[in-house]
């Protein structure tokens, strides 16, 4: 039987992981990444990576799995954002002096 502490932890992991799905879907549908902060997502992705490593070190499968899924979602947002912004750049045109 699962105790309340484990159940609470799993529910929290499920909610925080699930919270990234709408962002990924919205970017995939609209292609709009204008409101995405690369700094925030980069720092958050690093934090999630560290949590995943922590789960491995502690041999805590729920922490590992939840953060592994979250990592995939945040990397998707980062990848789509960077790709979109690189494609959106126009080469600068220099006027001859």
DSSP file (Angstrom, degrees, kcal/mol; ACC not computed):
  #  RESIDUE AA STRUCTURE BP1 BP2  ACC     N-H-->O    O-->H-N    N-H-->O    O-->H-N    TCO  KAPPA ALPHA  PHI   PSI    X-CA   Y-CA   Z-CA
    1    1 A X              0   0    0      0, 0.0     2,-0.4     0, 0.0     0, 0.0   0.000 360.0 360.0 360.0 140.5    0.0    0.0    0.0
    2    2 A X        -     0   0    0      1,-0.0     2,-0.1     4,-0.0     0, 0.0  -0.662 360.0-134.7 -84.3 132.3    1.2    3.5   -0.9
    3    3 A X     >  -     0   0    0     -2,-0.4     4,-2.4     1,-0.1     5,-0.2  -0.379  25.1-106.0 -81.7 166.7    1.6    5.9    2.1
    4    4 A X  H  > S+     0   0    0      1,-0.2     4,-2.6     2,-0.2     5,-0.2   0.821 117.9  56.8 -63.6 -33.0    0.3    9.5    1.9
    5    5 A X  H  > S+     0   0    0      2,-0.2     4,-2.3     1,-0.2    -1,-0.2   0.948 110.9  42.4 -64.3 -47.9    3.8   10.9    1.6
    6    6 A X  H  > S+     0   0    0      2,-0.2     4,-2.6     1,-0.2    -2,-0.2   0.906 114.5  51.3 -64.7 -41.5    4.5    8.9   -1.5
    7    7 A X  H  X S+     0   0    0     -4,-2.4     4,-2.3     2,-0.2    -2,-0.2   0.903 110.5  48.7 -62.5 -42.1    1.1    9.6   -2.9
    8    8 A X  H  X S+     0   0    0     -4,-2.6     4,-2.4     2,-0.2    -1,-0.2   0.916 112.0  49.4 -63.8 -43.5    1.5   13.3   -2.4
    9    9 A X  H  X S+     0   0    0     -4,-2.3     4,-2.4     1,-0.2    -2,-0.2   0.904 111.9  47.7 -63.0 -42.3    4.9   13.2   -4.1
   10   10 A X  H  X S+     0   0    0     -4,-2.6     4,-2.4     2,-0.2    -1,-0.2   0.891 111.9  50.1 -67.2 -38.8    3.6   11.3   -7.1
   11   11 A X  H  X S+     0   0    0     -4,-2.3     4,-2.4    -5,-0.2    -2,-0.2   0.910 111.9  48.2 -65.3 -41.7    0.7   13.7   -7.4
   12   12 A X  H  X S+     0   0    0     -4,-2.4     4,-2.6     2,-0.2     5,-0.3   0.923 112.3  48.6 -63.9 -44.4    3.0   16.7   -7.3
   13   13 A X  H  X S+     0   0    0     -4,-2.4     4,-2.2     1,-0.2     5,-0.3   0.908 111.5  50.3 -62.3 -42.3    5.3   15.2   -9.8
   14   14 A X  H  X S+     0   0    0     -4,-2.4     4,-2.7     2,-0.2    -2,-0.2   0.933 113.1  45.7 -61.5 -47.3    2.4   14.4  -12.1
   15   15 A X  H  X S+     0   0    0     -4,-2.4     4,-1.6     2,-0.2    -2,-0.2   0.927 114.5  45.6 -65.2 -46.1    1.0   17.9  -11.9
   16   16 A X  H  < S+     0   0    0     -4,-2.6     4,-0.3     2,-0.2    -1,-0.2   0.878 116.7  45.8 -68.5 -35.3    4.3   19.7  -12.4
   17   17 A X  H >< S+     0   0    0     -4,-2.2     3,-1.4    -5,-0.3     4,-0.4   0.936 112.2  50.4 -69.4 -46.1    5.3   17.4  -15.3
   18   18 A X  H >X S+     0   0    0     -4,-2.7     3,-1.4     1,-0.3     4,-0.6   0.774  94.5  74.9 -62.4 -27.4    1.9   17.7  -16.9
   19   19 A X  T 3< S+     0   0    0     -4,-1.6     4,-0.4     1,-0.3    -1,-0.3   0.721  91.7  55.3 -62.4 -20.8    2.0   21.5  -16.7
   20   20 A X  T <> S+     0   0    0     -3,-1.4     4,-2.0    -4,-0.3    -1,-0.3   0.663  87.7  78.9 -85.6 -16.6    4.5   21.7  -19.6
   21   21 A X  H <> S+     0   0    0     -3,-1.4     4,-2.6    -4,-0.4     5,-0.2   0.919  89.8  51.9 -61.4 -46.2    2.3   19.7  -22.0
   22   22 A X  H  X S+     0   0    0     -4,-0.6     4,-2.7     1,-0.2    -1,-0.2   0.882 109.3  51.7 -59.1 -36.2    0.0   22.7  -22.9
   23   23 A X  H  > S+     0   0    0     -4,-0.4     4,-2.3     2,-0.2    -1,-0.2   0.930 111.0  46.7 -64.6 -44.8    3.1   24.9  -23.7
   24   24 A X  H  X S+     0   0    0     -4,-2.0     4,-2.5     2,-0.2    -2,-0.2   0.931 114.2  47.8 -62.3 -46.1    4.5   22.2  -26.0
   25   25 A X  H  X S+     0   0    0     -4,-2.6     4,-2.5     1,-0.2     5,-0.2   0.915 110.8  51.4 -62.2 -43.4    1.1   21.7  -27.8
   26   26 A X  H  X S+     0   0    0     -4,-2.7     4,-2.8    -5,-0.2     5,-0.5   0.911 111.9  46.1 -62.0 -42.7    0.6   25.5  -28.2
   27   27 A X  H  X S+     0   0    0     -4,-2.3     4,-2.4     1,-0.2    -1,-0.2   0.916 112.7  50.2 -66.3 -42.5    4.1   25.9  -29.8
   28   28 A X  H  < S+     0   0    0     -4,-2.5    -2,-0.2    -5,-0.2    -1,-0.2   0.890 117.3  40.7 -63.5 -38.4    3.6   22.9  -32.1
   29   29 A X  H  < S+     0   0    0     -4,-2.5    -2,-0.2    -5,-0.2    -1,-0.2   0.924 130.0  24.8 -74.7 -45.8    0.1   24.2  -33.2
   30   30 A X  H  < S-     0   0    0     -4,-2.8    -3,-0.2    -5,-0.2    -2,-0.2   0.764  84.2-141.4 -94.4 -27.7    0.9   28.0  -33.5
   31   31 A X     <  +     0   0    0     -4,-2.4     2,-0.6    -5,-0.5    -4,-0.2   0.514  56.6 137.5  75.3   3.5    4.7   28.0  -34.1
   32   32 A X        +     0   0    0     -6,-0.4    -1,-0.2     1,-0.1    -2,-0.1  -0.745  17.8 156.7 -91.2 118.7    4.8   31.1  -31.9
   33   33 A X    >   +     0   0    0     -2,-0.6     3,-1.7    -3,-0.1    -1,-0.1   0.141  36.6 116.2-120.5  16.4    7.6   31.1  -29.4
   34   34 A X  T 3  S+     0   0    0      1,-0.3    -1,-0.1     3,-0.0    -2,-0.0   0.836  76.8  47.8 -58.2 -36.4    7.8   34.9  -28.9
   35   35 A X  T 3  S+     0   0    0     -3,-0.1     2,-0.5     2,-0.1    -1,-0.3   0.403  85.9 110.0 -88.3   4.8    6.8   34.8  -25.2
   36   36 A X    <   -     0   0    0     -3,-1.7     2,-0.8    41,-0.1     3,-0.1  -0.675  61.6-143.3 -85.9 127.7    9.3   32.1  -24.3
   37   37 A X     >  -     0   0    0     -2,-0.5     4,-2.5     1,-0.2     5,-0.2  -0.803   7.0-163.4 -89.6 112.9   12.2   33.1  -22.1
   38   38 A X  H  > S+     0   0    0     -2,-0.8     4,-2.3     1,-0.2     5,-0.2   0.876  90.5  53.5 -63.1 -36.7   15.3   31.2  -23.2
   39   39 A X  H  > S+     0   0    0      2,-0.2     4,-2.5     1,-0.2     5,-0.2   0.947 110.7  45.3 -62.8 -48.4   17.1   32.1  -20.0
   40   40 A X  H  > S+     0   0    0      1,-0.2     4,-2.7     2,-0.2     5,-0.2   0.940 115.9  45.2 -62.2 -48.6   14.2   30.8  -17.8
   41   41 A X  H  X S+     0   0    0     -4,-2.5     4,-2.4     1,-0.2    -1,-0.2   0.852 112.8  51.9 -66.5 -33.4   13.8   27.6  -19.8
   42   42 A X  H  X S+     0   0    0     -4,-2.3     4,-2.0    -5,-0.2    -1,-0.2   0.937 113.6  42.7 -66.7 -46.3   17.6   27.0  -19.8
   43   43 A X  H  X S+     0   0    0     -4,-2.5     4,-2.3     2,-0.2    -2,-0.2   0.917 115.8  49.2 -66.1 -42.9   17.9   27.4  -16.1
   44   44 A X  H  X S+     0   0    0     -4,-2.7     4,-2.6    -5,-0.2    -2,-0.2   0.912 109.5  51.9 -62.5 -42.5   14.8   25.4  -15.4
   45   45 A X  H  X S+     0   0    0     -4,-2.4     4,-2.3     1,-0.2    -1,-0.2   0.890 108.9  50.7 -62.4 -40.2   16.1   22.6  -17.7
   46   46 A X  H  X S+     0   0    0     -4,-2.0     4,-2.3     2,-0.2    -1,-0.2   0.929 110.9  49.4 -61.2 -45.1   19.4   22.5  -15.9
   47   47 A X  H  X S+     0   0    0     -4,-2.3     4,-2.3     1,-0.2    -2,-0.2   0.907 110.7  49.1 -61.0 -42.8   17.5   22.2  -12.6
   48   48 A X  H  X S+     0   0    0     -4,-2.6     4,-2.4     2,-0.2    -1,-0.2   0.887 109.3  53.3 -64.7 -38.9   15.3   19.4  -13.9
   49   49 A X  H  X S+     0   0    0     -4,-2.3     4,-2.3     1,-0.2    -1,-0.2   0.915 109.4  48.5 -60.8 -42.6   18.5   17.6  -15.2
   50   50 A X  H  X S+     0   0    0     -4,-2.3     4,-2.5     2,-0.2    -2,-0.2   0.885 109.9  51.6 -66.4 -38.4   20.0   17.9  -11.7
   51   51 A X  H  X S+     0   0    0     -4,-2.3     4,-2.3     2,-0.2    -1,-0.2   0.895 109.0  51.4 -62.9 -39.3   16.7   16.5  -10.1
   52   52 A X  H  X S+     0   0    0     -4,-2.4     4,-1.7     2,-0.2    -2,-0.2   0.924 110.8  47.4 -63.9 -43.5   16.9   13.6  -12.5
   53   53 A X  H  X S+     0   0    0     -4,-2.3     4,-2.8     1,-0.2    -2,-0.2   0.902 109.6  54.4 -62.0 -41.3   20.5   12.9  -11.5
   54   54 A X  H  X S+     0   0    0     -4,-2.5     4,-2.8     1,-0.2    -2,-0.2   0.903 105.7  52.9 -58.1 -42.5   19.4   13.2   -7.9
   55   55 A X  H  <>S+     0   0    0     -4,-2.3     5,-3.0     2,-0.2     4,-0.4   0.870 110.1  48.0 -61.3 -37.5   16.7   10.6   -8.5
   56   56 A X  H ><5S+     0   0    0     -4,-1.7     3,-0.8     3,-0.2    -2,-0.2   0.940 112.5  47.8 -67.2 -47.4   19.4    8.3   -9.9
   57   57 A X  H 3<5S+     0   0    0     -4,-2.8    -2,-0.2     1,-0.3    -1,-0.2   0.909 117.0  42.4 -60.6 -42.9   21.7    8.8   -7.0
   58   58 A X  T 3<5S-     0   0    0     -4,-2.8    -1,-0.3    -5,-0.2    -2,-0.2   0.525 107.4-127.6 -80.1  -5.5   18.9    8.2   -4.5
   59   59 A X  T < 5 +     0   0    0     -3,-0.8     2,-0.8    -4,-0.4    -3,-0.2   0.916  56.8 152.4  54.5  44.9   17.6    5.3   -6.5
   60   60 A X     >< -     0   0    0     -5,-3.0     4,-2.3    -6,-0.2     3,-0.2  -0.869  28.9-169.7-110.1  97.1   14.2    7.0   -6.4
   61   61 A X  H  > S+     0   0    0     -2,-0.8     4,-3.2     1,-0.2     5,-0.3   0.865  82.3  54.3 -59.7 -42.8   12.4    5.9   -9.6
   62   62 A X  H  > S+     0   0    0      1,-0.2     4,-2.5     2,-0.2     5,-0.3   0.914 111.3  45.9 -60.2 -41.0    9.4    8.4   -9.2
   63   63 A X  H  > S+     0   0    0     -3,-0.2     4,-2.1     2,-0.2     5,-0.2   0.927 115.4  47.5 -65.2 -43.6   11.8   11.3   -9.0
   64   64 A X  H  X S+     0   0    0     -4,-2.3     4,-2.1    -9,-0.2    -2,-0.2   0.945 115.7  43.2 -61.9 -49.8   13.8   10.0  -12.0
   65   65 A X  H  X S+     0   0    0     -4,-3.2     4,-2.5     2,-0.2     5,-0.3   0.939 114.2  49.1 -65.3 -48.1   10.8    9.3  -14.2
   66   66 A X  H  X S+     0   0    0     -4,-2.5     4,-2.2    -5,-0.3    -1,-0.2   0.920 116.9  41.8 -59.2 -44.7    9.0   12.5  -13.4
   67   67 A X  H  X S+     0   0    0     -4,-2.1     4,-2.4    -5,-0.3    -1,-0.2   0.800 110.9  57.1 -76.3 -27.2   12.0   14.7  -14.1
   68   68 A X  H  X S+     0   0    0     -4,-2.1     4,-1.9    -5,-0.2    -2,-0.2   0.927 110.8  43.3 -64.7 -44.7   13.0   12.6  -17.1
   69   69 A X  H  X S+     0   0    0     -4,-2.5     4,-2.1     2,-0.2    -2,-0.2   0.925 114.6  50.0 -66.1 -44.5    9.6   13.3  -18.7
   70   70 A X  H  X S+     0   0    0     -4,-2.2     4,-2.9    -5,-0.3     5,-0.3   0.897 108.1  54.5 -60.4 -39.8    9.8   17.0  -17.7
   71   71 A X  H  X S+     0   0    0     -4,-2.4     4,-2.6     1,-0.2     5,-0.2   0.917 107.0  50.1 -60.4 -43.8   13.3   17.2  -19.2
   72   72 A X  H  X S+     0   0    0     -4,-1.9     4,-1.7     1,-0.2    -1,-0.2   0.906 112.9  47.1 -60.8 -41.3   12.0   15.9  -22.5
   73   73 A X  H  X S+     0   0    0     -4,-2.1     4,-2.1     2,-0.2    -2,-0.2   0.920 113.8  45.7 -68.2 -43.8    9.2   18.5  -22.5
   74   74 A X  H  X S+     0   0    0     -4,-2.9     4,-2.7     1,-0.2    -2,-0.2   0.877 111.7  52.1 -69.5 -35.4   11.4   21.4  -21.5
   75   75 A X  H  X S+     0   0    0     -4,-2.6     4,-3.0    -5,-0.3    -1,-0.2   0.861 108.0  53.3 -65.7 -33.6   14.0   20.3  -24.1
   76   76 A X  H  X S+     0   0    0     -4,-1.7     4,-2.7    -5,-0.2     5,-0.2   0.938 110.3  46.0 -63.8 -46.6   11.2   20.3  -26.7
   77   77 A X  H  X S+     0   0    0     -4,-2.1     4,-2.4     2,-0.2    -2,-0.2   0.933 115.7  46.4 -61.5 -46.1   10.2   23.8  -25.8
   78   78 A X  H  X S+     0   0    0     -4,-2.7     4,-2.9     2,-0.2     5,-0.3   0.935 113.6  48.4 -61.5 -46.8   13.9   25.0  -25.9
   79   79 A X  H  X S+     0   0    0     -4,-3.0     4,-2.5     1,-0.2     5,-0.2   0.923 113.6  45.8 -61.4 -46.0   14.6   23.2  -29.2
   80   80 A X  H  X S+     0   0    0     -4,-2.7     4,-2.4    -5,-0.2    -1,-0.2   0.896 114.5  49.2 -64.3 -39.7   11.5   24.6  -30.9
   81   81 A X  H  X S+     0   0    0     -4,-2.4     4,-2.4    -5,-0.2    -2,-0.2   0.943 113.7  44.0 -65.5 -48.6   12.2   28.1  -29.5
   82   82 A X  H  X S+     0   0    0     -4,-2.9     4,-2.4     2,-0.2     5,-0.2   0.929 115.1  49.2 -63.6 -44.9   15.8   28.2  -30.6
   83   83 A X  H  X S+     0   0    0     -4,-2.5     4,-2.4    -5,-0.3    -2,-0.2   0.930 112.5  47.9 -59.7 -46.5   15.0   26.7  -34.0
   84   84 A X  H  X S+     0   0    0     -4,-2.4     4,-1.6    -5,-0.2    -1,-0.2   0.902 113.4  47.2 -62.2 -42.3   12.2   29.2  -34.6
   85   85 A X  H  X S+     0   0    0     -4,-2.4     4,-0.6     2,-0.2    -1,-0.2   0.860 111.6  50.1 -72.1 -34.5   14.4   32.1  -33.6
   86   86 A X  H >< S+     0   0    0     -4,-2.4     3,-0.8     1,-0.2    -2,-0.2   0.929 112.9  46.7 -67.2 -43.4   17.3   31.0  -35.8
   87   87 A X  H 3< S+     0   0    0     -4,-2.4    -2,-0.2     1,-0.2    -1,-0.2   0.803 108.5  57.7 -66.1 -28.8   15.0   30.6  -38.8
   88   88 A X  H 3< S+     0   0    0     -4,-1.6    -1,-0.2    -5,-0.2    -2,-0.2   0.613  84.3 101.7 -79.3 -12.7   13.4   34.0  -38.1
   89   89 A X    <<  -     0   0    0     -3,-0.8     2,-0.4    -4,-0.6    -3,-0.0  -0.480  60.3-152.0 -73.3 140.3   16.7   35.8  -38.3
   90   90 A X        -     0   0    0     -2,-0.2    -2,-0.1     3,-0.0     3,-0.1  -0.908  28.5-102.1-109.6 142.5   17.4   37.7  -41.4
   91   91 A X        -     0   0    0     -2,-0.4     2,-0.2     1,-0.1    -1,-0.0  -0.365  41.3-113.5 -62.2 138.4   21.0   38.2  -42.6
   92   92 A X        -     0   0    0      1,-0.1     2,-0.7    -2,-0.0    -1,-0.1  -0.503  24.6-141.7 -73.9 139.6   22.1   41.8  -41.8
   93   93 A X        -     0   0    0     -2,-0.2     2,-0.4    -3,-0.1    -1,-0.1  -0.902  12.6-157.2-105.4 119.5   22.7   43.8  -44.8
   94   94 A X        -     0   0    0     -2,-0.7     2,-0.4     1,-0.0     3,-0.0  -0.764  12.9-133.0 -95.4 137.3   25.7   46.1  -44.6
   95   95 A X        -     0   0    0     -2,-0.4     2,-0.0     1,-0.1    -2,-0.0  -0.727  31.1-106.1 -87.3 138.1   25.8   49.1  -46.7
   96   96 A X              0   0    0     -2,-0.4    -1,-0.1     1,-0.1     0, 0.0  -0.336 360.0 360.0 -62.8 142.8   29.2   49.7  -48.5
   97   97 A X              0   0    0     -3,-0.0    -1,-0.1    -2,-0.0    -2,-0.0   0.443 360.0 360.0 -91.4 360.0   31.2   52.5  -47.0
